[in-house]
Amino acid sequence: MSTIPCTIPEFNSALSFFLKEIKNPSNDQDSIGNLWKGLLLHYMGITEHTDEGIQRCASWIQMAEQSATRYGWLLEEPNLERDA
């Protein structure tokens, strides 16, 4: 699977965009699903990180999933395990 190489600040930017878009009622399920996949690919592509930083990002992904679900979006369950 391809990833999107990024830094933690770039991941945070993608996360912020996702959280903004799940609140937009003009989006559809496909667009939110694609944003979700993109966010996960950002997470999997994080470079230059500490274990603590990755754990924090994983927590943010779980929070984003819960928020999207509260807004009524259906998301595929992420696999947050990373290869070392």
N, CA, C and O atoms as a Maestro MAE file, in Angstrom:
{
 s_m_m2io_version
 :::
 2.0.0
}

f_m_ct {
 s_m_title
 :::
 protein
 m_atom[336] {
  # First column is atom index #
  i_m_mmod_type
  r_m_x_coord
  r_m_y_coord
  r_m_z_coord
  i_m_residue_number
  s_m_chain_name
  s_m_pdb_residue_name
  s_m_pdb_atom_name
  i_m_atomic_number
  :::
  1 25 0.842 -1.174 0.000 1 A "MET " " N  " 7
  2 3 0.000 0.000 0.000 1 A "MET " " CA " 6
  3 2 0.885 1.233 0.000 1 A "MET " " C  " 6
  4 15 1.858 1.307 0.750 1 A "MET " " O  " 8
  5 25 0.558 2.169 -0.814 2 A "SER " " N  " 7
  6 3 1.290 3.424 -0.835 2 A "SER " " CA " 6
  7 2 0.903 4.260 0.369 2 A "SER " " C  " 6
  8 15 -0.197 4.136 0.906 2 A "SER " " O  " 8
  9 25 1.819 5.104 0.777 3 A "THR " " N  " 7
  10 3 1.531 6.051 1.846 3 A "THR " " CA " 6
  11 2 1.784 7.456 1.325 3 A "THR " " C  " 6
  12 15 2.254 7.637 0.201 3 A "THR " " O  " 8
  13 25 1.476 8.426 2.128 4 A "ILE " " N  " 7
  14 3 1.760 9.819 1.795 4 A "ILE " " CA " 6
  15 2 2.838 10.272 2.768 4 A "ILE " " C  " 6
  16 15 2.537 10.579 3.921 4 A "ILE " " O  " 8
  17 25 4.099 10.319 2.319 5 A "PRO " " N  " 7
  18 3 5.165 10.740 3.227 5 A "PRO " " CA " 6
  19 2 4.886 12.140 3.772 5 A "PRO " " C  " 6
  20 15 4.600 13.068 3.015 5 A "PRO " " O  " 8
  21 25 4.975 12.275 5.080 6 A "CYS " " N  " 7
  22 3 4.702 13.577 5.679 6 A "CYS " " CA " 6
  23 2 5.357 13.662 7.051 6 A "CYS " " C  " 6
  24 15 5.839 12.672 7.601 6 A "CYS " " O  " 8
  25 25 5.357 14.862 7.575 7 A "THR " " N  " 7
  26 3 5.829 15.121 8.930 7 A "THR " " CA " 6
  27 2 4.599 15.168 9.845 7 A "THR " " C  " 6
  28 15 3.463 15.164 9.372 7 A "THR " " O  " 8
  29 25 4.833 15.210 11.124 8 A "ILE " " N  " 7
  30 3 3.701 15.317 12.058 8 A "ILE " " CA " 6
  31 2 2.927 16.622 11.845 8 A "ILE " " C  " 6
  32 15 1.697 16.591 11.882 8 A "ILE " " O  " 8
  33 25 3.586 17.769 11.625 9 A "PRO " " N  " 7
  34 3 2.794 18.976 11.340 9 A "PRO " " CA " 6
  35 2 1.942 18.844 10.067 9 A "PRO " " C  " 6
  36 15 0.834 19.378 10.014 9 A "PRO " " O  " 8
  37 25 2.442 18.142 9.051 10 A "GLU " " N  " 7
  38 3 1.645 17.928 7.840 10 A "GLU " " CA " 6
  39 2 0.466 16.992 8.135 10 A "GLU " " C  " 6
  40 15 -0.633 17.190 7.618 10 A "GLU " " O  " 8
  41 25 0.700 15.976 8.963 11 A "PHE " " N  " 7
  42 3 -0.397 15.108 9.393 11 A "PHE " " CA " 6
  43 2 -1.447 15.939 10.135 11 A "PHE " " C  " 6
  44 15 -2.646 15.791 9.895 11 A "PHE " " O  " 8
  45 25 -0.994 16.806 11.031 12 A "ASN " " N  " 7
  46 3 -1.926 17.645 11.792 12 A "ASN " " CA " 6
  47 2 -2.760 18.520 10.869 12 A "ASN " " C  " 6
  48 15 -3.940 18.751 11.133 12 A "ASN " " O  " 8
  49 25 -2.161 19.008 9.792 13 A "SER " " N  " 7
  50 3 -2.891 19.814 8.820 13 A "SER " " CA " 6
  51 2 -3.965 18.973 8.126 13 A "SER " " C  " 6
  52 15 -5.095 19.429 7.953 13 A "SER " " O  " 8
  53 25 -3.613 17.744 7.727 14 A "ALA " " N  " 7
  54 3 -4.590 16.847 7.101 14 A "ALA " " CA " 6
  55 2 -5.710 16.508 8.086 14 A "ALA " " C  " 6
  56 15 -6.877 16.430 7.701 14 A "ALA " " O  " 8
  57 25 -5.358 16.308 9.342 15 A "LEU " " N  " 7
  58 3 -6.347 16.024 10.382 15 A "LEU " " CA " 6
  59 2 -7.317 17.197 10.530 15 A "LEU " " C  " 6
  60 15 -8.531 17.000 10.584 15 A "LEU " " O  " 8
  61 25 -6.785 18.403 10.595 16 A "SER " " N  " 7
  62 3 -7.635 19.597 10.728 16 A "SER " " CA " 6
  63 2 -8.599 19.716 9.553 16 A "SER " " C  " 6
  64 15 -9.770 20.048 9.735 16 A "SER " " O  " 8
  65 25 -8.103 19.444 8.348 17 A "PHE " " N  " 7
  66 3 -8.956 19.509 7.162 17 A "PHE " " CA " 6
  67 2 -10.069 18.474 7.257 17 A "PHE " " C  " 6
  68 15 -11.228 18.779 6.978 17 A "PHE " " O  " 8
  69 25 -9.725 17.256 7.649 18 A "PHE " " N  " 7
  70 3 -10.723 16.196 7.791 18 A "PHE " " CA " 6
  71 2 -11.793 16.598 8.806 18 A "PHE " " C  " 6
  72 15 -12.987 16.451 8.545 18 A "PHE " " O  " 8
  73 25 -11.366 17.100 9.953 19 A "LEU " " N  " 7
  74 3 -12.322 17.483 11.002 19 A "LEU " " CA " 6
  75 2 -13.237 18.610 10.543 19 A "LEU " " C  " 6
  76 15 -14.400 18.665 10.941 19 A "LEU " " O  " 8
  77 25 -12.725 19.498 9.718 20 A "LYS " " N  " 7
  78 3 -13.557 20.577 9.172 20 A "LYS " " CA " 6
  79 2 -14.569 20.017 8.180 20 A "LYS " " C  " 6
  80 15 -15.734 20.416 8.186 20 A "LYS " " O  " 8
  81 25 -14.133 19.101 7.334 21 A "GLU " " N  " 7
  82 3 -14.998 18.586 6.276 21 A "GLU " " CA " 6
  83 2 -16.103 17.668 6.785 21 A "GLU " " C  " 6
  84 15 -17.166 17.596 6.169 21 A "GLU " " O  " 8
  85 25 -15.880 16.965 7.894 22 A "ILE " " N  " 7
  86 3 -16.954 16.097 8.391 22 A "ILE " " CA " 6
  87 2 -18.139 16.907 8.907 22 A "ILE " " C  " 6
  88 15 -19.241 16.377 9.051 22 A "ILE " " O  " 8
  89 25 -17.916 18.178 9.181 23 A "LYS " " N  " 7
  90 3 -18.995 19.053 9.654 23 A "LYS " " CA " 6
  91 2 -19.763 19.698 8.509 23 A "LYS " " C  " 6
  92 15 -20.799 20.326 8.729 23 A "LYS " " O  " 8
  93 25 -19.260 19.545 7.287 24 A "ASN " " N  " 7
  94 3 -19.864 20.179 6.118 24 A "ASN " " CA " 6
  95 2 -20.947 19.264 5.543 24 A "ASN " " C  " 6
  96 15 -20.631 18.217 4.979 24 A "ASN " " O  " 8
  97 25 -22.223 19.649 5.679 25 A "PRO " " N  " 7
  98 3 -23.304 18.774 5.220 25 A "PRO " " CA " 6
  99 2 -23.383 18.630 3.702 25 A "PRO " " C  " 6
  100 15 -24.100 17.758 3.212 25 A "PRO " " O  " 8
  101 25 -22.677 19.452 2.954 26 A "SER " " N  " 7
  102 3 -22.725 19.324 1.494 26 A "SER " " CA " 6
  103 2 -21.805 18.207 0.985 26 A "SER " " C  " 6
  104 15 -21.848 17.870 -0.198 26 A "SER " " O  " 8
  105 25 -20.977 17.630 1.859 27 A "ASN " " N  " 7
  106 3 -20.138 16.499 1.456 27 A "ASN " " CA " 6
  107 2 -20.992 15.246 1.345 27 A "ASN " " C  " 6
  108 15 -22.079 15.167 1.916 27 A "ASN " " O  " 8
  109 25 -20.486 14.267 0.601 28 A "ASP " " N  " 7
  110 3 -21.183 12.985 0.526 28 A "ASP " " CA " 6
  111 2 -20.291 11.891 1.118 28 A "ASP " " C  " 6
  112 15 -19.129 12.121 1.453 28 A "ASP " " O  " 8
  113 25 -20.869 10.703 1.234 29 A "GLN " " N  " 7
  114 3 -20.162 9.590 1.865 29 A "GLN " " CA " 6
  115 2 -18.846 9.268 1.148 29 A "GLN " " C  " 6
  116 15 -17.840 8.987 1.799 29 A "GLN " " O  " 8
  117 25 -18.850 9.308 -0.177 30 A "ASP " " N  " 7
  118 3 -17.632 8.994 -0.927 30 A "ASP " " CA " 6
  119 2 -16.518 9.992 -0.645 30 A "ASP " " C  " 6
  120 15 -15.365 9.597 -0.470 30 A "ASP " " O  " 8
  121 25 -16.844 11.277 -0.600 31 A "SER " " N  " 7
  122 3 -15.794 12.273 -0.364 31 A "SER " " CA " 6
  123 2 -15.223 12.147 1.046 31 A "SER " " C  " 6
  124 15 -14.012 12.265 1.235 31 A "SER " " O  " 8
  125 25 -16.078 11.911 2.027 32 A "ILE " " N  " 7
  126 3 -15.583 11.735 3.396 32 A "ILE " " CA " 6
  127 2 -14.785 10.444 3.499 32 A "ILE " " C  " 6
  128 15 -13.758 10.413 4.177 32 A "ILE " " O  " 8
  129 25 -15.227 9.388 2.848 33 A "GLY " " N  " 7
  130 3 -14.482 8.140 2.843 33 A "GLY " " CA " 6
  131 2 -13.097 8.306 2.237 33 A "GLY " " C  " 6
  132 15 -12.122 7.748 2.743 33 A "GLY " " O  " 8
  133 25 -13.009 9.069 1.160 34 A "ASN " " N  " 7
  134 3 -11.708 9.325 0.539 34 A "ASN " " CA " 6
  135 2 -10.816 10.183 1.430 34 A "ASN " " C  " 6
  136 15 -9.611 9.945 1.514 34 A "ASN " " O  " 8
  137 25 -11.395 11.169 2.088 35 A "LEU " " N  " 7
  138 3 -10.611 11.980 3.026 35 A "LEU " " CA " 6
  139 2 -10.091 11.121 4.176 35 A "LEU " " C  " 6
  140 15 -8.959 11.294 4.627 35 A "LEU " " O  " 8
  141 25 -10.921 10.201 4.641 36 A "TRP " " N  " 7
  142 3 -10.529 9.300 5.722 36 A "TRP " " CA " 6
  143 2 -9.342 8.442 5.291 36 A "TRP " " C  " 6
  144 15 -8.362 8.309 6.025 36 A "TRP " " O  " 8
  145 25 -9.438 7.864 4.100 37 A "LYS " " N  " 7
  146 3 -8.335 7.052 3.588 37 A "LYS " " CA " 6
  147 2 -7.069 7.886 3.457 37 A "LYS " " C  " 6
  148 15 -5.977 7.421 3.783 37 A "LYS " " O  " 8
  149 25 -7.214 9.115 2.981 38 A "GLY " " N  " 7
  150 3 -6.062 10.007 2.861 38 A "GLY " " CA " 6
  151 2 -5.426 10.307 4.204 38 A "GLY " " C  " 6
  152 15 -4.201 10.348 4.324 38 A "GLY " " O  " 8
  153 25 -6.257 10.516 5.210 39 A "LEU " " N  " 7
  154 3 -5.733 10.785 6.542 39 A "LEU " " CA " 6
  155 2 -4.944 9.584 7.059 39 A "LEU " " C  " 6
  156 15 -3.878 9.742 7.653 39 A "LEU " " O  " 8
  157 25 -5.473 8.385 6.830 40 A "LEU " " N  " 7
  158 3 -4.765 7.180 7.265 40 A "LEU " " CA " 6
  159 2 -3.454 6.997 6.503 40 A "LEU " " C  " 6
  160 15 -2.461 6.553 7.080 40 A "LEU " " O  " 8
  161 25 -3.443 7.334 5.223 41 A "LEU " " N  " 7
  162 3 -2.209 7.235 4.444 41 A "LEU " " CA " 6
  163 2 -1.179 8.253 4.923 41 A "LEU " " C  " 6
  164 15 0.021 7.980 4.905 41 A "LEU " " O  " 8
  165 25 -1.644 9.423 5.351 42 A "HIS " " N  " 7
  166 3 -0.729 10.395 5.964 42 A "HIS " " CA " 6
  167 2 -0.125 9.805 7.234 42 A "HIS " " C  " 6
  168 15 1.086 9.867 7.448 42 A "HIS " " O  " 8
  169 25 -0.983 9.233 8.070 43 A "TYR " " N  " 7
  170 3 -0.501 8.648 9.324 43 A "TYR " " CA " 6
  171 2 0.559 7.576 9.051 43 A "TYR " " C  " 6
  172 15 1.618 7.560 9.677 43 A "TYR " " O  " 8
  173 25 0.257 6.694 8.117 44 A "MET " " N  " 7
  174 3 1.182 5.599 7.822 44 A "MET " " CA " 6
  175 2 2.491 6.103 7.208 44 A "MET " " C  " 6
  176 15 3.500 5.399 7.243 44 A "MET " " O  " 8
  177 25 2.480 7.315 6.648 45 A "GLY " " N  " 7
  178 3 3.672 7.858 6.006 45 A "GLY " " CA " 6
  179 2 4.466 8.831 6.854 45 A "GLY " " C  " 6
  180 15 5.413 9.446 6.364 45 A "GLY " " O  " 8
  181 25 4.094 8.980 8.125 46 A "ILE " " N  " 7
  182 3 4.815 9.925 8.984 46 A "ILE " " CA " 6
  183 2 6.278 9.511 9.099 46 A "ILE " " C  " 6
  184 15 6.597 8.361 9.398 46 A "ILE " " O  " 8
  185 25 7.150 10.471 8.857 47 A "THR " " N  " 7
  186 3 8.591 10.249 8.981 47 A "THR " " CA " 6
  187 2 9.117 11.101 10.126 47 A "THR " " C  " 6
  188 15 8.433 12.008 10.600 47 A "THR " " O  " 8
  189 25 10.313 10.809 10.560 48 A "GLU " " N  " 7
  190 3 10.960 11.608 11.607 48 A "GLU " " CA " 6
  191 2 10.043 11.763 12.826 48 A "GLU " " C  " 6
  192 15 9.557 12.855 13.117 48 A "GLU " " O  " 8
  193 25 9.823 10.680 13.512 49 A "HIS " " N  " 7
  194 3 8.884 10.693 14.622 49 A "HIS " " CA " 6
  195 2 9.467 9.994 15.838 49 A "HIS " " C  " 6
  196 15 10.446 9.252 15.750 49 A "HIS " " O  " 8
  197 25 8.843 10.251 16.961 50 A "THR " " N  " 7
  198 3 9.135 9.512 18.191 50 A "THR " " CA " 6
  199 2 7.955 8.576 18.451 50 A "THR " " C  " 6
  200 15 6.884 8.745 17.868 50 A "THR " " O  " 8
  201 25 8.151 7.606 19.313 51 A "ASP " " N  " 7
  202 3 7.043 6.716 19.672 51 A "ASP " " CA " 6
  203 2 5.893 7.513 20.280 51 A "ASP " " C  " 6
  204 15 4.723 7.241 20.009 51 A "ASP " " O  " 8
  205 25 6.236 8.488 21.097 52 A "GLU " " N  " 7
  206 3 5.201 9.326 21.718 52 A "GLU " " CA " 6
  207 2 4.416 10.104 20.659 52 A "GLU " " C  " 6
  208 15 3.193 10.218 20.742 52 A "GLU " " O  " 8
  209 25 5.121 10.631 19.677 53 A "GLY " " N  " 7
  210 3 4.453 11.378 18.607 53 A "GLY " " CA " 6
  211 2 3.491 10.497 17.819 53 A "GLY " " C  " 6
  212 15 2.385 10.923 17.488 53 A "GLY " " O  " 8
  213 25 3.910 9.269 17.520 54 A "ILE " " N  " 7
  214 3 3.047 8.340 16.790 54 A "ILE " " CA " 6
  215 2 1.839 7.956 17.636 54 A "ILE " " C  " 6
  216 15 0.727 7.865 17.116 54 A "ILE " " O  " 8
  217 25 2.038 7.734 18.909 55 A "GLN " " N  " 7
  218 3 0.909 7.399 19.790 55 A "GLN " " CA " 6
  219 2 -0.093 8.546 19.845 55 A "GLN " " C  " 6
  220 15 -1.304 8.325 19.858 55 A "GLN " " O  " 8
  221 25 0.419 9.762 19.877 56 A "ARG " " N  " 7
  222 3 -0.463 10.926 19.903 56 A "ARG " " CA " 6
  223 2 -1.269 11.010 18.605 56 A "ARG " " C  " 6
  224 15 -2.469 11.284 18.631 56 A "ARG " " O  " 8
  225 25 -0.610 10.775 17.481 57 A "CYS " " N  " 7
  226 3 -1.313 10.805 16.194 57 A "CYS " " CA " 6
  227 2 -2.363 9.698 16.114 57 A "CYS " " C  " 6
  228 15 -3.454 9.916 15.587 57 A "CYS " " O  " 8
  229 25 -2.040 8.513 16.633 58 A "ALA " " N  " 7
  230 3 -3.015 7.423 16.648 58 A "ALA " " CA " 6
  231 2 -4.230 7.802 17.490 58 A "ALA " " C  " 6
  232 15 -5.362 7.478 17.129 58 A "ALA " " O  " 8
  233 25 -4.004 8.477 18.594 59 A "SER " " N  " 7
  234 3 -5.118 8.939 19.434 59 A "SER " " CA " 6
  235 2 -5.974 9.950 18.684 59 A "SER " " C  " 6
  236 15 -7.200 9.933 18.796 59 A "SER " " O  " 8
  237 25 -5.333 10.831 17.920 60 A "TRP " " N  " 7
  238 3 -6.071 11.821 17.128 60 A "TRP " " CA " 6
  239 2 -6.915 11.133 16.058 60 A "TRP " " C  " 6
  240 15 -8.033 11.563 15.777 60 A "TRP " " O  " 8
  241 25 -6.381 10.061 15.458 61 A "ILE " " N  " 7
  242 3 -7.153 9.321 14.457 61 A "ILE " " CA " 6
  243 2 -8.385 8.695 15.097 61 A "ILE " " C  " 6
  244 15 -9.472 8.738 14.520 61 A "ILE " " O  " 8
  245 25 -8.228 8.121 16.266 62 A "GLN " " N  " 7
  246 3 -9.374 7.527 16.953 62 A "GLN " " CA " 6
  247 2 -10.416 8.587 17.285 62 A "GLN " " C  " 6
  248 15 -11.615 8.346 17.146 62 A "GLN " " O  " 8
  249 25 -9.967 9.755 17.721 63 A "MET " " N  " 7
  250 3 -10.892 10.852 18.008 63 A "MET " " CA " 6
  251 2 -11.596 11.306 16.730 63 A "MET " " C  " 6
  252 15 -12.796 11.581 16.749 63 A "MET " " O  " 8
  253 25 -10.855 11.388 15.615 64 A "ALA " " N  " 7
  254 3 -11.442 11.808 14.343 64 A "ALA " " CA " 6
  255 2 -12.494 10.808 13.881 64 A "ALA " " C  " 6
  256 15 -13.543 11.193 13.366 64 A "ALA " " O  " 8
  257 25 -12.208 9.525 14.067 65 A "GLU " " N  " 7
  258 3 -13.173 8.484 13.688 65 A "GLU " " CA " 6
  259 2 -14.451 8.627 14.514 65 A "GLU " " C  " 6
  260 15 -15.553 8.552 13.971 65 A "GLU " " O  " 8
  261 25 -14.309 8.831 15.810 66 A "GLN " " N  " 7
  262 3 -15.474 8.991 16.677 66 A "GLN " " CA " 6
  263 2 -16.273 10.235 16.299 66 A "GLN " " C  " 6
  264 15 -17.503 10.207 16.294 66 A "GLN " " O  " 8
  265 25 -15.582 11.314 15.988 67 A "SER " " N  " 7
  266 3 -16.263 12.552 15.595 67 A "SER " " CA " 6
  267 2 -17.031 12.355 14.293 67 A "SER " " C  " 6
  268 15 -18.180 12.781 14.177 67 A "SER " " O  " 8
  269 25 -16.405 11.714 13.322 68 A "ALA " " N  " 7
  270 3 -17.069 11.478 12.037 68 A "ALA " " CA " 6
  271 2 -18.304 10.598 12.221 68 A "ALA " " C  " 6
  272 15 -19.343 10.834 11.606 68 A "ALA " " O  " 8
  273 25 -18.180 9.600 13.059 69 A "THR " " N  " 7
  274 3 -19.313 8.708 13.328 69 A "THR " " CA " 6
  275 2 -20.467 9.471 13.965 69 A "THR " " C  " 6
  276 15 -21.630 9.243 13.634 69 A "THR " " O  " 8
  277 25 -20.136 10.386 14.887 70 A "ARG " " N  " 7
  278 3 -21.191 11.205 15.513 70 A "ARG " " CA " 6
  279 2 -21.908 12.071 14.488 70 A "ARG " " C  " 6
  280 15 -23.093 12.368 14.643 70 A "ARG " " O  " 8
  281 25 -21.195 12.479 13.439 71 A "TYR " " N  " 7
  282 3 -21.819 13.265 12.373 71 A "TYR " " CA " 6
  283 2 -22.547 12.388 11.358 71 A "TYR " " C  " 6
  284 15 -23.137 12.900 10.407 71 A "TYR " " O  " 8
  285 25 -22.508 11.069 11.555 72 A "GLY " " N  " 7
  286 3 -23.266 10.168 10.701 72 A "GLY " " CA " 6
  287 2 -22.503 9.549 9.546 72 A "GLY " " C  " 6
  288 15 -23.098 8.870 8.710 72 A "GLY " " O  " 8
  289 25 -21.194 9.768 9.482 73 A "TRP " " N  " 7
  290 3 -20.398 9.198 8.390 73 A "TRP " " CA " 6
  291 2 -19.998 7.772 8.735 73 A "TRP " " C  " 6
  292 15 -19.740 7.455 9.896 73 A "TRP " " O  " 8
  293 25 -19.947 6.913 7.723 74 A "LEU " " N  " 7
  294 3 -19.504 5.540 7.887 74 A "LEU " " CA " 6
  295 2 -18.055 5.450 7.427 74 A "LEU " " C  " 6
  296 15 -17.739 5.817 6.295 74 A "LEU " " O  " 8
  297 25 -17.182 4.970 8.288 75 A "LEU " " N  " 7
  298 3 -15.760 4.884 7.970 75 A "LEU " " CA " 6
  299 2 -15.282 3.450 8.111 75 A "LEU " " C  " 6
  300 15 -15.783 2.695 8.944 75 A "LEU " " O  " 8
  301 25 -14.308 3.083 7.290 76 A "GLU " " N  " 7
  302 3 -13.670 1.788 7.453 76 A "GLU " " CA " 6
  303 2 -12.793 1.854 8.688 76 A "GLU " " C  " 6
  304 15 -12.157 2.875 8.951 76 A "GLU " " O  " 8
  305 25 -12.758 0.773 9.445 77 A "GLU " " N  " 7
  306 3 -11.938 0.745 10.657 77 A "GLU " " CA " 6
  307 2 -10.460 0.753 10.283 77 A "GLU " " C  " 6
  308 15 -10.021 -0.070 9.480 77 A "GLU " " O  " 8
  309 25 -9.691 1.674 10.856 78 A "PRO " " N  " 7
  310 3 -8.267 1.745 10.507 78 A "PRO " " CA " 6
  311 2 -7.448 0.678 11.219 78 A "PRO " " C  " 6
  312 15 -7.787 0.238 12.317 78 A "PRO " " O  " 8
  313 25 -6.382 0.282 10.579 79 A "ASN " " N  " 7
  314 3 -5.388 -0.569 11.209 79 A "ASN " " CA " 6
  315 2 -4.243 0.359 11.602 79 A "ASN " " C  " 6
  316 15 -3.480 0.801 10.743 79 A "ASN " " O  " 8
  317 25 -4.122 0.656 12.891 80 A "LEU " " N  " 7
  318 3 -3.155 1.648 13.348 80 A "LEU " " CA " 6
  319 2 -1.789 1.057 13.664 80 A "LEU " " C  " 6
  320 15 -0.912 1.757 14.171 80 A "LEU " " O  " 8
  321 25 -1.600 -0.230 13.367 81 A "GLU " " N  " 7
  322 3 -0.293 -0.818 13.599 81 A "GLU " " CA " 6
  323 2 0.660 -0.358 12.509 81 A "GLU " " C  " 6
  324 15 0.300 -0.293 11.334 81 A "GLU " " O  " 8
  325 25 1.866 -0.046 12.915 82 A "ARG " " N  " 7
  326 3 2.887 0.424 11.982 82 A "ARG " " CA " 6
  327 2 4.056 -0.545 12.007 82 A "ARG " " C  " 6
  328 15 4.362 -1.155 13.031 82 A "ARG " " O  " 8
  329 25 4.693 -0.671 10.868 83 A "ASP " " N  " 7
  330 3 5.959 -1.392 10.826 83 A "ASP " " CA " 6
  331 2 6.999 -0.477 11.430 83 A "ASP " " C  " 6
  332 15 6.975 0.731 11.194 83 A "ASP " " O  " 8
  333 25 7.899 -1.026 12.194 84 A "ALA " " N  " 7
  334 3 8.926 -0.222 12.863 84 A "ALA " " CA " 6
  335 2 9.713 0.512 11.870 84 A "ALA " " C  " 6
  336 15 10.631 1.249 12.231 84 A "ALA " " O  " 8
  :::
 }
 m_bond[335] {
  # First column is bond index #
  i_m_from
  i_m_to
  i_m_order
  :::
  1 1 2 1
  2 2 3 1
  3 3 4 2
  4 3 5 1
  5 5 6 1
  6 6 7 1
  7 7 8 2
  8 7 9 1
  9 9 10 1
  10 10 11 1
  11 11 12 2
  12 11 13 1
  13 13 14 1
  14 14 15 1
  15 15 16 2
  16 15 17 1
  17 17 18 1
  18 18 19 1
  19 19 20 2
  20 19 21 1
  21 21 22 1
  22 22 23 1
  23 23 24 2
  24 23 25 1
  25 25 26 1
  26 26 27 1
  27 27 28 2
  28 27 29 1
  29 29 30 1
  30 30 31 1
  31 31 32 2
  32 31 33 1
  33 33 34 1
  34 34 35 1
  35 35 36 2
  36 35 37 1
  37 37 38 1
  38 38 39 1
  39 39 40 2
  40 39 41 1
  41 41 42 1
  42 42 43 1
  43 43 44 2
  44 43 45 1
  45 45 46 1
  46 46 47 1
  47 47 48 2
  48 47 49 1
  49 49 50 1
  50 50 51 1
  51 51 52 2
  52 51 53 1
  53 53 54 1
  54 54 55 1
  55 55 56 2
  56 55 57 1
  57 57 58 1
  58 58 59 1
  59 59 60 2
  60 59 61 1
  61 61 62 1
  62 62 63 1
  63 63 64 2
  64 63 65 1
  65 65 66 1
  66 66 67 1
  67 67 68 2
  68 67 69 1
  69 69 70 1
  70 70 71 1
  71 71 72 2
  72 71 73 1
  73 73 74 1
  74 74 75 1
  75 75 76 2
  76 75 77 1
  77 77 78 1
  78 78 79 1
  79 79 80 2
  80 79 81 1
  81 81 82 1
  82 82 83 1
  83 83 84 2
  84 83 85 1
  85 85 86 1
  86 86 87 1
  87 87 88 2
  88 87 89 1
  89 89 90 1
  90 90 91 1
  91 91 92 2
  92 91 93 1
  93 93 94 1
  94 94 95 1
  95 95 96 2
  96 95 97 1
  97 97 98 1
  98 98 99 1
  99 99 100 2
  100 99 101 1
  101 101 102 1
  102 102 103 1
  103 103 104 2
  104 103 105 1
  105 105 106 1
  106 106 107 1
  107 107 108 2
  108 107 109 1
  109 109 110 1
  110 110 111 1
  111 111 112 2
  112 111 113 1
  113 113 114 1
  114 114 115 1
  115 115 116 2
  116 115 117 1
  117 117 118 1
  118 118 119 1
  119 119 120 2
  120 119 121 1
  121 121 122 1
  122 122 123 1
  123 123 124 2
  124 123 125 1
  125 125 126 1
  126 126 127 1
  127 127 128 2
  128 127 129 1
  129 129 130 1
  130 130 131 1
  131 131 132 2
  132 131 133 1
  133 133 134 1
  134 134 135 1
  135 135 136 2
  136 135 137 1
  137 137 138 1
  138 138 139 1
  139 139 140 2
  140 139 141 1
  141 141 142 1
  142 142 143 1
  143 143 144 2
  144 143 145 1
  145 145 146 1
  146 146 147 1
  147 147 148 2
  148 147 149 1
  149 149 150 1
  150 150 151 1
  151 151 152 2
  152 151 153 1
  153 153 154 1
  154 154 155 1
  155 155 156 2
  156 155 157 1
  157 157 158 1
  158 158 159 1
  159 159 160 2
  160 159 161 1
  161 161 162 1
  162 162 163 1
  163 163 164 2
  164 163 165 1
  165 165 166 1
  166 166 167 1
  167 167 168 2
  168 167 169 1
  169 169 170 1
  170 170 171 1
  171 171 172 2
  172 171 173 1
  173 173 174 1
  174 174 175 1
  175 175 176 2
  176 175 177 1
  177 177 178 1
  178 178 179 1
  179 179 180 2
  180 179 181 1
  181 181 182 1
  182 182 183 1
  183 183 184 2
  184 183 185 1
  185 185 186 1
  186 186 187 1
  187 187 188 2
  188 187 189 1
  189 189 190 1
  190 190 191 1
  191 191 192 2
  192 191 193 1
  193 193 194 1
  194 194 195 1
  195 195 196 2
  196 195 197 1
  197 197 198 1
  198 198 199 1
  199 199 200 2
  200 199 201 1
  201 201 202 1
  202 202 203 1
  203 203 204 2
  204 203 205 1
  205 205 206 1
  206 206 207 1
  207 207 208 2
  208 207 209 1
  209 209 210 1
  210 210 211 1
  211 211 212 2
  212 211 213 1
  213 213 214 1
  214 214 215 1
  215 215 216 2
  216 215 217 1
  217 217 218 1
  218 218 219 1
  219 219 220 2
  220 219 221 1
  221 221 222 1
  222 222 223 1
  223 223 224 2
  224 223 225 1
  225 225 226 1
  226 226 227 1
  227 227 228 2
  228 227 229 1
  229 229 230 1
  230 230 231 1
  231 231 232 2
  232 231 233 1
  233 233 234 1
  234 234 235 1
  235 235 236 2
  236 235 237 1
  237 237 238 1
  238 238 239 1
  239 239 240 2
  240 239 241 1
  241 241 242 1
  242 242 243 1
  243 243 244 2
  244 243 245 1
  245 245 246 1
  246 246 247 1
  247 247 248 2
  248 247 249 1
  249 249 250 1
  250 250 251 1
  251 251 252 2
  252 251 253 1
  253 253 254 1
  254 254 255 1
  255 255 256 2
  256 255 257 1
  257 257 258 1
  258 258 259 1
  259 259 260 2
  260 259 261 1
  261 261 262 1
  262 262 263 1
  263 263 264 2
  264 263 265 1
  265 265 266 1
  266 266 267 1
  267 267 268 2
  268 267 269 1
  269 269 270 1
  270 270 271 1
  271 271 272 2
  272 271 273 1
  273 273 274 1
  274 274 275 1
  275 275 276 2
  276 275 277 1
  277 277 278 1
  278 278 279 1
  279 279 280 2
  280 279 281 1
  281 281 282 1
  282 282 283 1
  283 283 284 2
  284 283 285 1
  285 285 286 1
  286 286 287 1
  287 287 288 2
  288 287 289 1
  289 289 290 1
  290 290 291 1
  291 291 292 2
  292 291 293 1
  293 293 294 1
  294 294 295 1
  295 295 296 2
  296 295 297 1
  297 297 298 1
  298 298 299 1
  299 299 300 2
  300 299 301 1
  301 301 302 1
  302 302 303 1
  303 303 304 2
  304 303 305 1
  305 305 306 1
  306 306 307 1
  307 307 308 2
  308 307 309 1
  309 309 310 1
  310 310 311 1
  311 311 312 2
  312 311 313 1
  313 313 314 1
  314 314 315 1
  315 315 316 2
  316 315 317 1
  317 317 318 1
  318 318 319 1
  319 319 320 2
  320 319 321 1
  321 321 322 1
  322 322 323 1
  323 323 324 2
  324 323 325 1
  325 325 326 1
  326 326 327 1
  327 327 328 2
  328 327 329 1
  329 329 330 1
  330 330 331 1
  331 331 332 2
  332 331 333 1
  333 333 334 1
  334 334 335 1
  335 335 336 2
  :::
 }
}
